[in-house]
Amino acid sequence: MINVTLIDAAIFNETGDTRPINGIPGFHSNKTGSFHGKYPYSAASKALTSVYKHLLKYRTEWFPWYNHDEPPNIILVVQNTDNGKKYAYLGSRSVAPQSKDGPRIVAGSNGRQRVYKWVNNLEKVPLETVGH
C-alpha cells in the first residue's frame, strides 16, 4: 500500500492560469490529507475527491463561484510519505456512465449502500510544469 499526502492543489483554467485553493496546504500540516492506494494514481484519485469535497464544504465562505454540477479542473501534487517522491496530476470529474439517469447505487457485502455520481479522471503531468 502506498501512502501519500496532499501538499498542493490549484484550480486550472482553460487558458492555462492557475489559482491556489484556500485551505489545501493545511491538509499536509495537520495530517488530514493522508490517502492510501495500491498505486500513486489511486491514492491521488482519493485526494482529488477530497479537494472537491473541500470546495463544496467552503463554497459559501471561500468559493462562491463553485458549481457542484460543473467541477473545475484541478492540479494537485501529492507526496509519498515513505520515500518522499512527489507526483503531479491534472484532475477532472465527469458524470459516471451508469448514473446518467440517476445515481449509481452499489450494495456492499455488509448491506451498506454506496452512491456514485462522479468518475475522477487523472492525467500525470511533469513536476517542473507545476513548480515543484
Secondary structure, 3 states (H helix, E strand, C coil): CEEEEEEEEEEECCCCCEEECCCCHHHHHCCCCEEEECCHHHHHHHHHHHHHHHHHHCCCCCCCCCCCCCCCEEEEEEEECCCCCEEEEEEEEEECHHHCCCCEEEECCCCCEEEECEEEEEEEECHHHHCC
